[in-house]
Amino acid sequence: MPTSEISINAKNLTKTYHRGSEEVCAVNNVSLEIKKGEYVSFVGPSGSGKTTLINILGCLDNPSSGSLSIGQEKVFGEKKHLSEKVLTKLRRERFGYIFQKFYLIPTLTVVENVLLPCIFYKKESADGDVSDMKNVLGLLEMLGMEKRMNHLPGQLSGGEMQRVAVARALINKPEILLADEPTGNLDSSRSQEIGRLLKELNQKEKLTVILVTHNPELAKNADRIVEMRDGAVFI
């Protein structure tokens, strides 16, 4: 497969932790490729290494060994390790992150929460803040949240708060969306709502989506399901 068609290329990734004299292997010699525009679900029991692995794939954590490339850029490897400054730029430019907890600031409105990443990362734009606001309004409309834009998080349902978190993850126009148990705090109907939204973003926006979930129905939305056990993947 041509390199230009691959979003993520991982080879022999391993992550070990030390607890006193004990060594714990959270990710064990994982190799996989994720294509551009692919939707991949990682499933497996608690403690199987799912979150540790996607944190490495999303450049939020460093592997103990192995290599990782994002597109054509080598991030980690035997003779390559990007600086934290460069990694921060890579995260801001290439990734959007959604977590089980919404991490919304309770004193900020919906619009203000979505705009937060723009404070820390500005893409070149002739009209600056005006462009940012247009992007926010467009996202909120796409997510059905335009009538809630001036509400505080405490005035929203769980599903609505997760939609705000999705908008915030998308504001910098990422290529790859990582979602770690995004429905873990939601009831079944809200979980299905977020599941439909992730699938729609993948199909209509051509986003590469990487999902970690314990929800088998949510996992079925993906193009590919990757099972993890004891830090290893079974594809």
PyRosetta script that sets phi, psi and omega in degrees:
from pyrosetta import init, pose_from_sequence

init()
pose = pose_from_sequence("MPTSEISINAKNLTKTYHRGSEEVCAVNNVSLEIKKGEYVSFVGPSGSGKTTLINILGCLDNPSSGSLSIGQEKVFGEKKHLSEKVLTKLRRERFGYIFQKFYLIPTLTVVENVLLPCIFYKKESADGDVSDMKNVLGLLEMLGMEKRMNHLPGQLSGGEMQRVAVARALINKPEILLADEPTGNLDSSRSQEIGRLLKELNQKEKLTVILVTHNPELAKNADRIVEMRDGAVFI")
pose.set_psi(1, 131.4)
pose.set_omega(1, 178.7)
pose.set_phi(2, -58.5)
pose.set_psi(2, 143.1)
pose.set_omega(2, -178.4)
pose.set_phi(3, -56.9)
pose.set_psi(3, -34.2)
pose.set_omega(3, -177.4)
pose.set_phi(4, -64.7)
pose.set_psi(4, -17.2)
pose.set_omega(4, -179.4)
pose.set_phi(5, -93.3)
pose.set_psi(5, 0.1)
pose.set_omega(5, -176.9)
pose.set_phi(6, -108.6)
pose.set_psi(6, 127.9)
pose.set_omega(6, 174.9)
pose.set_phi(7, -82.6)
pose.set_psi(7, -45.1)
pose.set_omega(7, -176.0)
pose.set_phi(8, -135.1)
pose.set_psi(8, 132.1)
pose.set_omega(8, 178.4)
pose.set_phi(9, -130.2)
pose.set_psi(9, 110.6)
pose.set_omega(9, -178.8)
pose.set_phi(10, -113.6)
pose.set_psi(10, 136.2)
pose.set_omega(10, 179.6)
pose.set_phi(11, -132.2)
pose.set_psi(11, 120.6)
pose.set_omega(11, 173.3)
pose.set_phi(12, 53.9)
pose.set_psi(12, 39.9)
pose.set_omega(12, 178.7)
pose.set_phi(13, -69.6)
pose.set_psi(13, 132.2)
pose.set_omega(13, 176.6)
pose.set_phi(14, -136.7)
pose.set_psi(14, 139.6)
pose.set_omega(14, 176.1)
pose.set_phi(15, -134.7)
pose.set_psi(15, 119.9)
pose.set_omega(15, 179.1)
pose.set_phi(16, -119.9)
pose.set_psi(16, 146.3)
pose.set_omega(16, 175.9)
pose.set_phi(17, -121.5)
pose.set_psi(17, 155.0)
pose.set_omega(17, 177.5)
pose.set_phi(18, -115.8)
pose.set_psi(18, 125.1)
pose.set_omega(18, 173.9)
pose.set_phi(19, -115.9)
pose.set_psi(19, 93.7)
pose.set_omega(19, -173.5)
pose.set_phi(20, 65.1)
pose.set_psi(20, -123.1)
pose.set_omega(20, 179.2)
pose.set_phi(21, -89.5)
pose.set_psi(21, -5.8)
pose.set_omega(21, -177.9)
pose.set_phi(22, -88.5)
pose.set_psi(22, 138.0)
pose.set_omega(22, 175.1)
pose.set_phi(23, -108.4)
pose.set_psi(23, 124.7)
pose.set_omega(23, -178.9)
pose.set_phi(24, -109.8)
pose.set_psi(24, 125.5)
pose.set_omega(24, 179.1)
pose.set_phi(25, -98.5)
pose.set_psi(25, 99.0)
pose.set_omega(25, -177.1)
pose.set_phi(26, -78.1)
pose.set_psi(26, -34.9)
pose.set_omega(26, 175.6)
pose.set_phi(27, -129.1)
pose.set_psi(27, 127.5)
pose.set_omega(27, -168.8)
pose.set_phi(28, -121.1)
pose.set_psi(28, 95.0)
pose.set_omega(28, 170.4)
pose.set_phi(29, 55.6)
pose.set_psi(29, 52.1)
pose.set_omega(29, -176.0)
pose.set_phi(30, -89.9)
pose.set_psi(30, 128.2)
pose.set_omega(30, 173.1)
pose.set_phi(31, -126.0)
pose.set_psi(31, 130.0)
pose.set_omega(31, 176.6)
pose.set_phi(32, -164.0)
pose.set_psi(32, 160.3)
pose.set_omega(32, 174.4)
pose.set_phi(33, -122.9)
pose.set_psi(33, 141.5)
pose.set_omega(33, 174.5)
pose.set_phi(34, -122.6)
pose.set_psi(34, 122.0)
pose.set_omega(34, -176.0)
pose.set_phi(35, -77.8)
pose.set_psi(35, 156.6)
pose.set_omega(35, 173.5)
pose.set_phi(36, -60.6)
pose.set_psi(36, 132.6)
pose.set_omega(36, 178.3)
pose.set_phi(37, 79.7)
pose.set_psi(37, 4.2)
pose.set_omega(37, -179.8)
pose.set_phi(38, -85.2)
pose.set_psi(38, 151.1)
pose.set_omega(38, 175.9)
pose.set_phi(39, -114.7)
pose.set_psi(39, 114.5)
pose.set_omega(39, -176.0)
pose.set_phi(40, -121.6)
pose.set_psi(40, 130.6)
pose.set_omega(40, 176.0)
pose.set_phi(41, -106.4)
pose.set_psi(41, 132.8)
pose.set_omega(41, 172.8)
pose.set_phi(42, -104.2)
pose.set_psi(42, 123.7)
pose.set_omega(42, -178.8)
pose.set_phi(43, -126.2)
pose.set_psi(43, 164.3)
pose.set_omega(43, 179.6)
pose.set_phi(44, 149.8)
pose.set_psi(44, 165.8)
pose.set_omega(44, -178.5)
pose.set_phi(45, -67.5)
pose.set_psi(45, 162.6)
pose.set_omega(45, 175.1)
pose.set_phi(46, -57.8)
pose.set_psi(46, 137.4)
pose.set_omega(46, -179.8)
pose.set_phi(47, 86.1)
pose.set_psi(47, 5.8)
pose.set_omega(47, -178.0)
pose.set_phi(48, -82.2)
pose.set_psi(48, -10.5)
pose.set_omega(48, 176.7)
pose.set_phi(49, 105.3)
pose.set_psi(49, 7.3)
pose.set_omega(49, -174.9)
pose.set_phi(50, -60.5)
pose.set_psi(50, -53.4)
pose.set_omega(50, -177.0)
pose.set_phi(51, -65.6)
pose.set_psi(51, -40.9)
pose.set_omega(51, 178.1)
pose.set_phi(52, -59.4)
pose.set_psi(52, -42.8)
pose.set_omega(52, -178.6)
pose.set_phi(53, -65.3)
pose.set_psi(53, -48.2)
pose.set_omega(53, -176.1)
pose.set_phi(54, -73.2)
pose.set_psi(54, -23.2)
pose.set_omega(54, 172.1)
pose.set_phi(55, -64.3)
pose.set_psi(55, -35.8)
pose.set_omega(55, 176.2)
pose.set_phi(56, -71.8)
pose.set_psi(56, -45.3)
pose.set_omega(56, 179.7)
pose.set_phi(57, -60.8)
pose.set_psi(57, -31.7)
pose.set_omega(57, 179.3)
pose.set_phi(58, -91.8)
pose.set_psi(58, 10.2)
pose.set_omega(58, 176.6)
pose.set_phi(59, 62.3)
pose.set_psi(59, 26.5)
pose.set_omega(59, 174.8)
pose.set_phi(60, -91.3)
pose.set_psi(60, -15.3)
pose.set_omega(60, -179.9)
pose.set_phi(61, -143.7)
pose.set_psi(61, 156.2)
pose.set_omega(61, -180.0)
pose.set_phi(62, -99.8)
pose.set_psi(62, 140.7)
pose.set_omega(62, 174.2)
pose.set_phi(63, -76.2)
pose.set_psi(63, 157.8)
pose.set_omega(63, 172.8)
pose.set_phi(64, -75.0)
pose.set_psi(64, -32.1)
pose.set_omega(64, 176.0)
pose.set_phi(65, -159.0)
pose.set_psi(65, 170.1)
pose.set_omega(65, -177.5)
pose.set_phi(66, 100.8)
pose.set_psi(66, -179.4)
pose.set_omega(66, -177.4)
pose.set_phi(67, -130.7)
pose.set_psi(67, 154.3)
pose.set_omega(67, 179.6)
pose.set_phi(68, -143.9)
pose.set_psi(68, 131.1)
pose.set_omega(68, 173.8)
pose.set_phi(69, -123.0)
pose.set_psi(69, 138.0)
pose.set_omega(69, 173.6)
pose.set_phi(70, -109.3)
pose.set_psi(70, 111.2)
pose.set_omega(70, -170.7)
pose.set_phi(71, 61.1)
pose.set_psi(71, -125.8)
pose.set_omega(71, 179.8)
pose.set_phi(72, -98.1)
pose.set_psi(72, 7.3)
pose.set_omega(72, -177.4)
pose.set_phi(73, -100.7)
pose.set_psi(73, 122.4)
pose.set_omega(73, 176.7)
pose.set_phi(74, -77.0)
pose.set_psi(74, 122.7)
pose.set_omega(74, -176.5)
pose.set_phi(75, -99.9)
pose.set_psi(75, -51.4)
pose.set_omega(75, 178.2)
pose.set_phi(76, -127.7)
pose.set_psi(76, 146.8)
pose.set_omega(76, 177.1)
pose.set_phi(77, 179.6)
pose.set_psi(77, 179.7)
pose.set_omega(77, -175.6)
pose.set_phi(78, -58.7)
pose.set_psi(78, -40.6)
pose.set_omega(78, -178.3)
pose.set_phi(79, -119.9)
pose.set_psi(79, 21.1)
pose.set_omega(79, -176.1)
pose.set_phi(80, -143.3)
pose.set_psi(80, 126.5)
pose.set_omega(80, 175.3)
pose.set_phi(81, -151.9)
pose.set_psi(81, 109.8)
pose.set_omega(81, -177.1)
pose.set_phi(82, -64.5)
pose.set_psi(82, 147.8)
pose.set_omega(82, 176.5)
pose.set_phi(83, -68.6)
pose.set_psi(83, 161.3)
pose.set_omega(83, 179.7)
pose.set_phi(84, -61.9)
pose.set_psi(84, -34.5)
pose.set_omega(84, 178.2)
pose.set_phi(85, -62.7)
pose.set_psi(85, -44.7)
pose.set_omega(85, 179.7)
pose.set_phi(86, -70.1)
pose.set_psi(86, -38.7)
pose.set_omega(86, 177.5)
pose.set_phi(87, -61.4)
pose.set_psi(87, -40.9)
pose.set_omega(87, 178.5)
pose.set_phi(88, -60.3)
pose.set_psi(88, -43.3)
pose.set_omega(88, 177.8)
pose.set_phi(89, -63.5)
pose.set_psi(89, -41.7)
pose.set_omega(89, 179.1)
pose.set_phi(90, -61.6)
pose.set_psi(90, -44.6)
pose.set_omega(90, 179.2)
pose.set_phi(91, -59.9)
pose.set_psi(91, -43.7)
pose.set_omega(91, -177.0)
pose.set_phi(92, -68.7)
pose.set_psi(92, -35.0)
pose.set_omega(92, -174.7)
pose.set_phi(93, -86.5)
pose.set_psi(93, -32.7)
pose.set_omega(93, -168.9)
pose.set_phi(94, -109.0)
pose.set_psi(94, -22.8)
pose.set_omega(94, -170.6)
pose.set_phi(95, -120.1)
pose.set_psi(95, 150.1)
pose.set_omega(95, 164.1)
pose.set_phi(96, -123.1)
pose.set_psi(96, 141.5)
pose.set_omega(96, -174.2)
pose.set_phi(97, -123.5)
pose.set_psi(97, 133.7)
pose.set_omega(97, 174.0)
pose.set_phi(98, -127.1)
pose.set_psi(98, 135.0)
pose.set_omega(98, -176.5)
pose.set_phi(99, -122.3)
pose.set_psi(99, 171.3)
pose.set_omega(99, 177.9)
pose.set_phi(100, -62.0)
pose.set_psi(100, -43.8)
pose.set_omega(100, 174.4)
pose.set_phi(101, -84.6)
pose.set_psi(101, 143.4)
pose.set_omega(101, -172.5)
pose.set_phi(102, -76.9)
pose.set_psi(102, -29.0)
pose.set_omega(102, 179.4)
pose.set_phi(103, 54.2)
pose.set_psi(103, 39.7)
pose.set_omega(103, 173.7)
pose.set_phi(104, -87.8)
pose.set_psi(104, 145.1)
pose.set_omega(104, 177.7)
pose.set_phi(105, -84.0)
pose.set_psi(105, 117.7)
pose.set_omega(105, -169.7)
pose.set_phi(106, -63.8)
pose.set_psi(106, -22.7)
pose.set_omega(106, -177.6)
pose.set_phi(107, -91.7)
pose.set_psi(107, -1.1)
pose.set_omega(107, 179.3)
pose.set_phi(108, -105.8)
pose.set_psi(108, 147.0)
pose.set_omega(108, 176.8)
pose.set_phi(109, -72.4)
pose.set_psi(109, 173.2)
pose.set_omega(109, 177.1)
pose.set_phi(110, -55.2)
pose.set_psi(110, -49.9)
pose.set_omega(110, -179.8)
pose.set_phi(111, -59.0)
pose.set_psi(111, -44.4)
pose.set_omega(111, -177.3)
pose.set_phi(112, -65.9)
pose.set_psi(112, -38.5)
pose.set_omega(112, 177.6)
pose.set_phi(113, -64.3)
pose.set_psi(113, -41.6)
pose.set_omega(113, -179.2)
pose.set_phi(114, -68.0)
pose.set_psi(114, -33.6)
pose.set_omega(114, -178.0)
pose.set_phi(115, -75.3)
pose.set_psi(115, -14.8)
pose.set_omega(115, -173.9)
pose.set_phi(116, -50.5)
pose.set_psi(116, -47.3)
pose.set_omega(116, -178.8)
pose.set_phi(117, -60.5)
pose.set_psi(117, -25.7)
pose.set_omega(117, -179.5)
pose.set_phi(118, -69.0)
pose.set_psi(118, -22.6)
pose.set_omega(118, 178.2)
pose.set_phi(119, -69.0)
pose.set_psi(119, -36.2)
pose.set_omega(119, -175.3)
pose.set_phi(120, -92.9)
pose.set_psi(120, -17.4)
pose.set_omega(120, -178.9)
pose.set_phi(121, -145.3)
pose.set_psi(121, 117.9)
pose.set_omega(121, 180.0)
pose.set_phi(122, -111.6)
pose.set_psi(122, 118.3)
pose.set_omega(122, 169.9)
pose.set_phi(123, -80.5)
pose.set_psi(123, 153.1)
pose.set_omega(123, -179.1)
pose.set_phi(124, -60.3)
pose.set_psi(124, 125.6)
pose.set_omega(124, -179.5)
pose.set_phi(125, -153.4)
pose.set_psi(125, 133.4)
pose.set_omega(125, -177.5)
pose.set_phi(126, -66.1)
pose.set_psi(126, -33.3)
pose.set_omega(126, -176.5)
pose.set_phi(127, -108.1)
pose.set_psi(127, 13.3)
pose.set_omega(127, 168.3)
pose.set_phi(128, 47.7)
pose.set_psi(128, -116.4)
pose.set_omega(128, -174.0)
pose.set_phi(129, -61.2)
pose.set_psi(129, -31.9)
pose.set_omega(129, 178.4)
pose.set_phi(130, -62.3)
pose.set_psi(130, -42.7)
pose.set_omega(130, 178.2)
pose.set_phi(131, -63.7)
pose.set_psi(131, -42.6)
pose.set_omega(131, 178.1)
pose.set_phi(132, -58.2)
pose.set_psi(132, -45.6)
pose.set_omega(132, -178.0)
pose.set_phi(133, -65.8)
pose.set_psi(133, -38.7)
pose.set_omega(133, 176.9)
pose.set_phi(134, -61.3)
pose.set_psi(134, -41.0)
pose.set_omega(134, 179.3)
pose.set_phi(135, -64.2)
pose.set_psi(135, -42.6)
pose.set_omega(135, 178.8)
pose.set_phi(136, -61.6)
pose.set_psi(136, -48.6)
pose.set_omega(136, -178.5)
pose.set_phi(137, -62.1)
pose.set_psi(137, -38.4)
pose.set_omega(137, 177.7)
pose.set_phi(138, -64.1)
pose.set_psi(138, -42.3)
pose.set_omega(138, 178.9)
pose.set_phi(139, -65.7)
pose.set_psi(139, -44.6)
pose.set_omega(139, -178.9)
pose.set_phi(140, -63.6)
pose.set_psi(140, -36.7)
pose.set_omega(140, 176.9)
pose.set_phi(141, -67.0)
pose.set_psi(141, -44.0)
pose.set_omega(141, 178.8)
pose.set_phi(142, -59.7)
pose.set_psi(142, -36.3)
pose.set_omega(142, -177.0)
pose.set_phi(143, -91.4)
pose.set_psi(143, 4.9)
pose.set_omega(143, 178.7)
pose.set_phi(144, 70.8)
pose.set_psi(144, 27.9)
pose.set_omega(144, -176.4)
pose.set_phi(145, -116.2)
pose.set_psi(145, 12.2)
pose.set_omega(145, -174.6)
pose.set_phi(146, -64.9)
pose.set_psi(146, -26.7)
pose.set_omega(146, 179.9)
pose.set_phi(147, -84.3)
pose.set_psi(147, -3.9)
pose.set_omega(147, -178.6)
pose.set_phi(148, -113.0)
pose.set_psi(148, 10.1)
pose.set_omega(148, -169.3)
pose.set_phi(149, -61.3)
pose.set_psi(149, -28.1)
pose.set_omega(149, -178.5)
pose.set_phi(150, -101.3)
pose.set_psi(150, 8.9)
pose.set_omega(150, 177.9)
pose.set_phi(151, -82.9)
pose.set_psi(151, 154.6)
pose.set_omega(151, 172.4)
pose.set_phi(152, -87.4)
pose.set_psi(152, 157.2)
pose.set_omega(152, -179.6)
pose.set_phi(153, -53.5)
pose.set_psi(153, -36.7)
pose.set_omega(153, -179.5)
pose.set_phi(154, -64.7)
pose.set_psi(154, -13.6)
pose.set_omega(154, 179.4)
pose.set_phi(155, -97.6)
pose.set_psi(155, 5.5)
pose.set_omega(155, -176.7)
pose.set_phi(156, -110.9)
pose.set_psi(156, 156.0)
pose.set_omega(156, 171.5)
pose.set_phi(157, -77.2)
pose.set_psi(157, 169.7)
pose.set_omega(157, 178.4)
pose.set_phi(158, -59.9)
pose.set_psi(158, -43.1)
pose.set_omega(158, 179.1)
pose.set_phi(159, -63.4)
pose.set_psi(159, -38.2)
pose.set_omega(159, 178.6)
pose.set_phi(160, -67.4)
pose.set_psi(160, -40.2)
pose.set_omega(160, 178.8)
pose.set_phi(161, -63.8)
pose.set_psi(161, -37.2)
pose.set_omega(161, 178.7)
pose.set_phi(162, -69.5)
pose.set_psi(162, -32.6)
pose.set_omega(162, 175.5)
pose.set_phi(163, -64.3)
pose.set_psi(163, -38.0)
pose.set_omega(163, 175.9)
pose.set_phi(164, -63.9)
pose.set_psi(164, -41.7)
pose.set_omega(164, 178.2)
pose.set_phi(165, -62.9)
pose.set_psi(165, -36.1)
pose.set_omega(165, 176.9)
pose.set_phi(166, -65.7)
pose.set_psi(166, -44.8)
pose.set_omega(166, 178.6)
pose.set_phi(167, -59.5)
pose.set_psi(167, -42.5)
pose.set_omega(167, 179.0)
pose.set_phi(168, -62.8)
pose.set_psi(168, -37.6)
pose.set_omega(168, 179.1)
pose.set_phi(169, -68.2)
pose.set_psi(169, -24.5)
pose.set_omega(169, -175.6)
pose.set_phi(170, -97.1)
pose.set_psi(170, -9.9)
pose.set_omega(170, -169.7)
pose.set_phi(171, -60.9)
pose.set_psi(171, -31.2)
pose.set_omega(171, -179.8)
pose.set_phi(172, -94.4)
pose.set_psi(172, 17.1)
pose.set_omega(172, 175.5)
pose.set_phi(173, 54.4)
pose.set_psi(173, 61.1)
pose.set_omega(173, -178.6)
pose.set_phi(174, -72.5)
pose.set_psi(174, 161.9)
pose.set_omega(174, 174.0)
pose.set_phi(175, -90.0)
pose.set_psi(175, -29.3)
pose.set_omega(175, -173.5)
pose.set_phi(176, -127.7)
pose.set_psi(176, 130.0)
pose.set_omega(176, 178.4)
pose.set_phi(177, -111.5)
pose.set_psi(177, 119.5)
pose.set_omega(177, 177.1)
pose.set_phi(178, -104.3)
pose.set_psi(178, 126.6)
pose.set_omega(178, -178.2)
pose.set_phi(179, -126.0)
pose.set_psi(179, 111.2)
pose.set_omega(179, -177.7)
pose.set_phi(180, -102.8)
pose.set_psi(180, 103.5)
pose.set_omega(180, -178.2)
pose.set_phi(181, 49.5)
pose.set_psi(181, 53.8)
pose.set_omega(181, -174.7)
pose.set_phi(182, -67.9)
pose.set_psi(182, -14.7)
pose.set_omega(182, 179.6)
pose.set_phi(183, -111.0)
pose.set_psi(183, 12.0)
pose.set_omega(183, -175.9)
pose.set_phi(184, -61.9)
pose.set_psi(184, -27.1)
pose.set_omega(184, 180.0)
pose.set_phi(185, -103.5)
pose.set_psi(185, 14.3)
pose.set_omega(185, -174.8)
pose.set_phi(186, -116.0)
pose.set_psi(186, 153.8)
pose.set_omega(186, 174.9)
pose.set_phi(187, -75.7)
pose.set_psi(187, 176.4)
pose.set_omega(187, -171.2)
pose.set_phi(188, -63.4)
pose.set_psi(188, -39.2)
pose.set_omega(188, -178.6)
pose.set_phi(189, -68.6)
pose.set_psi(189, -40.0)
pose.set_omega(189, 177.6)
pose.set_phi(190, -69.1)
pose.set_psi(190, -34.0)
pose.set_omega(190, 177.4)
pose.set_phi(191, -62.5)
pose.set_psi(191, -43.6)
pose.set_omega(191, 178.6)
pose.set_phi(192, -63.4)
pose.set_psi(192, -36.5)
pose.set_omega(192, 178.7)
pose.set_phi(193, -61.5)
pose.set_psi(193, -47.0)
pose.set_omega(193, 179.6)
pose.set_phi(194, -68.4)
pose.set_psi(194, -35.8)
pose.set_omega(194, 177.0)
pose.set_phi(195, -61.0)
pose.set_psi(195, -44.0)
pose.set_omega(195, 178.0)
pose.set_phi(196, -64.0)
pose.set_psi(196, -38.1)
pose.set_omega(196, -179.4)
pose.set_phi(197, -64.4)
pose.set_psi(197, -45.3)
pose.set_omega(197, 179.5)
pose.set_phi(198, -62.0)
pose.set_psi(198, -40.9)
pose.set_omega(198, 178.8)
pose.set_phi(199, -64.6)
pose.set_psi(199, -41.1)
pose.set_omega(199, 179.4)
pose.set_phi(200, -64.3)
pose.set_psi(200, -42.2)
pose.set_omega(200, 178.4)
pose.set_phi(201, -62.5)
pose.set_psi(201, -39.8)
pose.set_omega(201, 178.6)
pose.set_phi(202, -64.6)
pose.set_psi(202, -44.3)
pose.set_omega(202, -174.6)
pose.set_phi(203, -79.5)
pose.set_psi(203, -43.3)
pose.set_omega(203, -174.4)
pose.set_phi(204, -86.4)
pose.set_psi(204, -37.9)
pose.set_omega(204, -177.7)
pose.set_phi(205, -95.2)
pose.set_psi(205, -3.8)
pose.set_omega(205, 179.7)
pose.set_phi(206, 60.1)
pose.set_psi(206, 28.9)
pose.set_omega(206, 177.7)
pose.set_phi(207, -74.3)
pose.set_psi(207, 139.7)
pose.set_omega(207, 166.7)
pose.set_phi(208, -76.6)
pose.set_psi(208, 124.3)
pose.set_omega(208, -177.1)
pose.set_phi(209, -118.0)
pose.set_psi(209, 128.6)
pose.set_omega(209, 176.6)
pose.set_phi(210, -120.5)
pose.set_psi(210, 117.7)
pose.set_omega(210, -172.6)
pose.set_phi(211, -119.0)
pose.set_psi(211, 135.5)
pose.set_omega(211, 167.6)
pose.set_phi(212, -109.8)
pose.set_psi(212, 128.3)
pose.set_omega(212, -178.0)
pose.set_phi(213, -155.0)
pose.set_psi(213, 152.0)
pose.set_omega(213, 169.3)
pose.set_phi(214, -98.3)
pose.set_psi(214, -3.0)
pose.set_omega(214, -174.8)
pose.set_phi(215, -90.6)
pose.set_psi(215, 108.3)
pose.set_omega(215, -176.4)
pose.set_phi(216, -63.6)
pose.set_psi(216, -32.7)
pose.set_omega(216, 179.2)
pose.set_phi(217, -67.7)
pose.set_psi(217, -39.6)
pose.set_omega(217, 178.1)
pose.set_phi(218, -66.3)
pose.set_psi(218, -40.8)
pose.set_omega(218, -179.2)
pose.set_phi(219, -61.7)
pose.set_psi(219, -31.9)
pose.set_omega(219, -176.9)
pose.set_phi(220, -66.7)
pose.set_psi(220, -17.1)
pose.set_omega(220, 178.3)
pose.set_phi(221, -68.5)
pose.set_psi(221, -18.2)
pose.set_omega(221, -173.3)
pose.set_phi(222, -77.3)
pose.set_psi(222, 159.5)
pose.set_omega(222, 172.6)
pose.set_phi(223, -71.1)
pose.set_psi(223, -28.7)
pose.set_omega(223, -175.1)
pose.set_phi(224, -147.9)
pose.set_psi(224, 137.7)
pose.set_omega(224, 176.8)
pose.set_phi(225, -110.8)
pose.set_psi(225, 126.6)
pose.set_omega(225, 179.0)
pose.set_phi(226, -112.2)
pose.set_psi(226, 119.6)
pose.set_omega(226, 179.6)
pose.set_phi(227, -91.3)
pose.set_psi(227, 139.4)
pose.set_omega(227, 176.1)
pose.set_phi(228, -119.1)
pose.set_psi(228, 137.3)
pose.set_omega(228, 173.0)
pose.set_phi(229, -144.1)
pose.set_psi(229, 129.6)
pose.set_omega(229, 177.0)
pose.set_phi(230, 53.0)
pose.set_psi(230, 38.9)
pose.set_omega(230, 175.4)
pose.set_phi(231, 82.7)
pose.set_psi(231, -3.7)
pose.set_omega(231, -178.6)
pose.set_phi(232, -107.9)
pose.set_psi(232, 155.4)
pose.set_omega(232, 178.6)
pose.set_phi(233, -104.0)
pose.set_psi(233, 147.9)
pose.set_omega(233, 177.1)
pose.set_phi(234, -130.2)
pose.set_psi(234, 106.4)
pose.set_omega(234, -173.4)
pose.set_phi(235, -99.6)
pose.dump_pdb("model.pdb")
